[in-house]
Amino acid sequence: MNPSPARFDAIVVGGGPAGLSAALSLGRARRRVLVAAAGPTRNAPADAAHNVFTRDGTPPAELVRIGRAQLAPYDVTVREAWAADAERTDDGFAVTFEGGDRVVTRGLVLATGVRDVLPDVPGLAELWGRGVFHCPYCHGWEVAGRPLAIYGRGLDRERTLHLCRLIRGWSGDVVLFTDGPSDLPAEDRARIERNGIAVREERIERLVGSDGDLEAVVLGGGEVVPRGGLIVSPDQELRSDLPRQLGCPLTADGRVEAGVGGRTAVPGVFVAGDIAPGGMQSVVSAMAGGALAGAMLNHELLEEEFAR
């Protein structure tokens, strides 16, 4: 006879800043919590997490270590395992881990994150998280004042203009590489160039760098354009299929639809971090979203208990 599955007040799926912050909120609310943590955090390739109050410059793995250590006083269990499946039950949810182990819970916080789909440019992946980055608030200071670049292939008009406006705060020498013919409207291109940003339409052959730092962009004809940093706005995909399994609607850009505090359309399911809609994708935003999602789930549990 199989033993009854372990039961928790809440299961947090995801062991990054969002998930650990949600677990901290729930643990301090005297909830029995399981954190399903597996795989590296999205910012693992970076040397350090920046723009993080009191922890600026801390390596990502060290942030996770500190976050886990600070869960020790509470009834929070961290499990190094991938949550493969989730389903609604009569009184909550059941989560099945790889290997078949099954646990049940009254509520869920999904902080499973996203996976960046990087442009297929030789050398780019090796520099990702340092010389190539997505957020100047996180990595801009380290390359400030250097000749910088924007990767513009595949971006719509609004995103292109946004990145051009944004990156000028960190450098007065910026090139927009479209990696092929540009479909920018003439008025937008003129506006970009009036702001001192050159537009180059040649195909990019490769990026050159060392020790994580970008040194140059090599174009198809062999021209070497020295650059000290490249901002990219990559496509993203959900790291986990749990939101779809649970019936959570997705936004047009592939994140999980949610309201205040990460409340989804599925009662008892909250989201936090990069899979939540809107907002800036950063460590501090993930922390804030996780703390709020944990508190909102606790409020929902309290309401259920009070009604009984």
C-alpha positions as CSV (number, residue, x, y, z in Angstrom):
1,M,0.0,0.0,0.0
2,N,1.4,3.4,-1.0
3,P,1.8,5.9,1.9
4,S,-0.2,9.1,1.8
5,P,1.6,11.9,0.0
6,A,3.2,14.6,2.1
7,R,0.9,17.6,2.6
8,F,1.9,21.3,2.7
9,D,0.1,24.6,3.1
10,A,2.0,25.9,0.1
11,I,4.4,24.7,-2.5
12,V,6.7,27.2,-4.2
13,V,8.1,26.0,-7.5
14,G,11.3,27.8,-8.3
15,G,14.4,28.4,-6.1
16,G,15.5,31.8,-7.4
17,P,15.0,35.3,-5.8
18,A,11.3,35.2,-6.5
19,G,10.7,31.7,-5.2
20,L,12.8,32.1,-2.1
21,S,11.2,35.5,-1.3
22,A,7.7,33.9,-1.6
23,A,8.8,31.0,0.7
24,L,10.1,33.6,3.3
25,S,6.8,35.4,3.3
26,L,4.9,32.1,3.8
27,G,7.3,30.7,6.3
28,R,7.1,33.8,8.5
29,A,3.3,33.5,8.3
30,R,3.7,30.1,10.0
31,R,2.9,28.0,6.9
32,R,4.4,24.6,6.1
33,V,6.1,25.2,2.8
34,L,8.0,23.2,0.3
35,V,10.3,24.9,-2.2
36,A,10.9,22.9,-5.4
37,A,14.3,24.2,-6.6
38,A,16.0,22.7,-9.6
39,G,18.5,24.0,-12.1
40,P,20.4,27.3,-12.2
41,T,18.8,30.7,-11.9
42,R,18.4,32.8,-15.0
43,N,21.2,35.2,-13.9
44,A,23.6,32.3,-13.2
45,P,25.9,33.3,-16.2
46,A,26.5,36.8,-14.6
47,D,29.5,37.4,-12.3
48,A,27.3,39.4,-10.0
49,A,23.8,40.7,-9.3
50,H,23.7,44.5,-9.4
51,N,21.2,47.2,-8.4
52,V,20.2,45.0,-5.4
53,F,19.8,47.0,-2.2
54,T,22.4,45.9,0.5
55,R,23.7,43.1,-1.9
56,D,25.0,45.0,-4.9
57,G,27.7,43.0,-6.6
58,T,26.8,39.7,-4.9
59,P,27.3,36.6,-7.1
60,P,24.0,35.0,-8.1
61,A,24.8,31.7,-6.4
62,E,25.8,33.5,-3.2
63,L,22.4,35.3,-3.2
64,V,20.7,31.9,-3.4
65,R,22.8,30.5,-0.6
66,I,22.0,33.5,1.7
67,G,18.3,33.2,0.8
68,R,18.2,29.5,1.6
69,A,20.1,30.0,4.9
70,Q,17.6,32.6,6.0
71,L,14.7,30.2,5.6
72,A,16.2,27.9,8.3
73,P,14.2,29.2,11.3
74,Y,10.9,28.5,9.5
75,D,8.9,25.4,8.5
76,V,10.3,25.6,5.0
77,T,11.8,22.6,3.2
78,V,14.0,23.2,0.1
79,R,14.0,20.2,-2.3
80,E,16.5,19.9,-5.1
81,A,14.1,18.4,-7.6
82,W,12.2,19.3,-10.7
83,A,8.4,19.6,-10.4
84,A,7.3,17.8,-13.6
85,D,3.5,17.8,-13.2
86,A,0.7,19.6,-11.3
87,E,-3.0,19.1,-11.1
88,R,-6.0,20.4,-9.2
89,T,-7.5,18.1,-6.5
90,D,-10.6,18.3,-4.5
91,D,-8.9,20.3,-1.7
92,G,-5.9,21.9,-3.4
93,F,-3.2,20.6,-5.8
94,A,-1.0,17.7,-6.3
95,V,2.6,18.1,-7.6
96,T,4.6,15.2,-9.0
97,F,8.4,15.3,-9.1
98,E,10.6,13.7,-11.7
99,G,10.9,10.1,-10.4
100,G,7.2,9.9,-9.5
101,D,7.2,11.3,-5.9
102,R,3.9,13.1,-5.3
103,V,3.1,15.8,-2.7
104,V,-0.1,17.8,-2.1
105,T,-0.7,21.4,-1.1
106,R,-3.4,23.9,-0.5
107,G,-1.8,26.6,-2.7
108,L,0.9,27.2,-5.3
109,V,3.4,29.9,-6.1
110,L,4.9,29.4,-9.5
111,A,8.3,31.2,-9.8
112,T,9.7,28.9,-12.5
113,G,11.2,31.7,-14.6
114,V,11.9,32.0,-18.3
115,R,14.6,30.8,-20.6
116,D,16.3,33.4,-22.9
117,V,16.3,32.4,-26.6
118,L,19.5,34.1,-27.6
119,P,20.2,35.3,-31.2
120,D,22.2,32.8,-33.3
121,V,25.3,34.9,-33.5
122,P,28.7,33.2,-33.0
123,G,30.3,34.3,-29.8
124,L,27.2,35.8,-28.3
125,A,26.2,33.0,-25.9
126,E,29.8,32.9,-24.5
127,L,29.5,36.6,-23.5
128,W,25.9,36.5,-22.2
129,G,25.5,38.0,-18.7
130,R,28.5,40.3,-18.9
131,G,29.6,41.8,-22.2
132,V,26.2,41.0,-23.7
133,F,23.3,41.8,-21.4
134,H,19.6,42.6,-21.4
135,C,19.3,45.1,-18.6
136,P,21.6,48.2,-18.3
137,Y,20.3,48.8,-14.7
138,C,21.8,45.4,-13.9
139,H,25.0,45.5,-16.0
140,G,25.3,49.0,-17.5
141,W,27.6,50.5,-14.9
142,E,30.3,48.0,-15.7
143,V,30.5,49.1,-19.4
144,A,29.5,52.7,-18.9
145,G,31.4,55.2,-21.1
146,R,32.6,52.5,-23.5
147,P,31.5,52.2,-27.1
148,L,28.2,50.2,-26.8
149,A,25.9,48.5,-29.2
150,I,22.3,47.4,-29.6
151,Y,21.3,44.2,-31.3
152,G,18.2,45.2,-33.3
153,R,17.3,42.2,-35.5
154,G,13.8,40.9,-34.9
155,L,12.8,43.9,-32.8
156,D,9.6,45.8,-33.5
157,R,9.6,49.6,-33.9
158,E,8.7,50.4,-30.3
159,R,11.3,48.0,-28.8
160,T,14.0,49.4,-31.0
161,L,13.3,53.0,-30.1
162,H,13.1,52.0,-26.4
163,L,16.5,50.4,-26.4
164,C,18.0,53.4,-28.3
165,R,16.6,55.9,-25.8
166,L,17.7,53.7,-22.9
167,I,21.3,52.8,-23.7
168,R,22.3,56.5,-24.4
169,G,22.2,57.0,-20.6
170,W,25.3,54.8,-20.3
171,S,27.3,55.9,-23.4
172,G,27.5,58.6,-26.0
173,D,29.0,56.2,-28.5
174,V,26.3,53.7,-29.6
175,V,25.7,51.7,-32.8
176,L,22.5,49.9,-33.7
177,F,23.3,46.7,-35.5
178,T,20.3,45.3,-37.4
179,D,22.2,42.2,-38.6
180,G,20.6,42.5,-42.0
181,P,18.4,44.9,-43.9
182,S,16.4,47.1,-41.6
183,D,12.7,47.8,-41.9
184,L,12.8,50.9,-39.7
185,P,10.5,53.6,-41.0
186,A,12.5,56.5,-42.4
187,E,11.4,58.9,-39.7
188,D,12.5,56.5,-36.9
189,R,15.9,56.0,-38.5
190,A,16.4,59.7,-38.9
191,R,15.4,60.2,-35.2
192,I,17.8,57.6,-34.1
193,E,20.7,59.0,-36.1
194,R,19.9,62.6,-34.9
195,N,20.6,61.3,-31.4
196,G,24.1,60.2,-32.5
197,I,23.3,56.5,-32.9
198,A,24.7,55.0,-36.1
199,V,22.7,52.3,-37.9
200,R,24.6,49.4,-39.4
201,E,22.7,46.9,-41.6
202,E,25.5,44.5,-42.5
203,R,25.2,40.9,-41.3
204,I,27.2,40.2,-38.1
205,E,29.7,37.4,-38.6
206,R,30.7,37.0,-35.0
207,L,31.4,38.7,-31.7
208,V,34.9,38.8,-30.3
209,G,35.7,39.0,-26.6
210,S,37.6,37.4,-23.7
211,D,36.9,36.6,-20.1
212,G,33.2,37.5,-20.7
213,D,34.0,41.0,-22.0
214,L,33.0,42.1,-25.5
215,E,35.8,43.6,-27.5
216,A,34.3,43.9,-31.1
217,V,31.6,43.1,-33.5
218,V,32.9,41.6,-36.7
219,L,30.7,42.2,-39.8
220,G,30.2,40.0,-42.8
221,G,32.7,41.9,-44.9
222,G,35.4,41.5,-42.3
223,E,35.1,45.0,-40.8
224,V,35.9,45.0,-37.1
225,V,33.8,47.5,-35.0
226,P,35.2,47.9,-31.5
227,R,32.5,47.7,-28.9
228,G,32.6,47.3,-25.1
229,G,29.1,46.0,-24.6
230,L,26.0,44.8,-26.4
231,I,22.4,45.1,-25.2
232,V,20.1,42.4,-26.5
233,S,16.3,41.9,-26.0
234,P,16.0,38.2,-26.6
235,D,12.8,36.2,-27.1
236,Q,11.8,34.2,-24.0
237,E,10.0,30.9,-23.3
238,L,8.6,29.5,-20.1
239,R,11.0,27.1,-18.3
240,S,8.2,25.0,-17.0
241,D,4.9,23.7,-18.4
242,L,3.1,23.8,-15.0
243,P,1.2,27.1,-15.8
244,R,-0.3,25.4,-18.9
245,Q,-1.0,22.2,-17.1
246,L,-3.0,24.1,-14.4
247,G,-4.9,26.1,-17.0
248,C,-3.3,29.5,-16.4
249,P,-3.9,31.8,-19.4
250,L,-0.9,33.3,-21.0
251,T,-0.3,36.9,-22.2
252,A,0.5,37.7,-25.8
253,D,4.2,37.8,-25.0
254,G,4.1,34.3,-23.3
255,R,4.0,35.2,-19.7
256,V,1.3,34.1,-17.2
257,E,-1.7,36.4,-16.9
258,A,-2.0,37.6,-13.3
259,G,-3.4,40.5,-11.3
260,V,-2.3,42.2,-8.2
261,G,0.1,40.1,-6.1
262,G,0.5,37.5,-8.9
263,R,-3.0,36.1,-8.5
264,T,-3.8,34.0,-11.6
265,A,-7.2,33.1,-13.1
266,V,-6.8,29.7,-11.3
267,P,-7.8,30.0,-7.7
268,G,-5.0,29.1,-5.3
269,V,-2.2,29.7,-8.0
270,F,0.0,32.7,-7.9
271,V,3.0,33.6,-10.0
272,A,6.1,35.7,-9.3
273,G,9.3,36.7,-11.0
274,D,10.0,36.7,-14.7
275,I,6.9,34.6,-15.6
276,A,4.6,37.3,-14.2
277,P,3.4,40.0,-16.6
278,G,4.8,43.5,-17.0
279,G,7.5,45.1,-14.9
280,M,11.2,45.1,-15.2
281,Q,12.9,41.7,-15.2
282,S,15.5,42.1,-12.4
283,V,16.5,40.5,-9.2
284,V,14.9,43.2,-7.0
285,S,11.7,43.0,-9.0
286,A,11.6,39.2,-8.6
287,M,12.2,39.5,-4.9
288,A,9.4,42.0,-4.5
289,G,7.0,40.0,-6.6
290,G,7.8,36.8,-4.7
291,A,7.3,38.5,-1.3
292,L,3.9,39.8,-2.4
293,A,2.8,36.6,-4.0
294,G,3.6,34.7,-0.9
295,A,1.7,37.2,1.3
296,M,-1.3,37.1,-1.1
297,L,-1.4,33.3,-1.0
298,N,-1.3,33.4,2.8
299,H,-4.2,35.9,2.8
300,E,-6.2,33.5,0.6
301,L,-5.5,30.6,3.0
302,L,-6.5,32.8,6.0
303,E,-9.8,33.7,4.3
304,E,-10.6,30.0,3.7
305,E,-9.8,29.2,7.3
306,F,-11.9,32.1,8.6
307,A,-14.8,31.1,6.5
308,R,-14.8,27.6,8.0
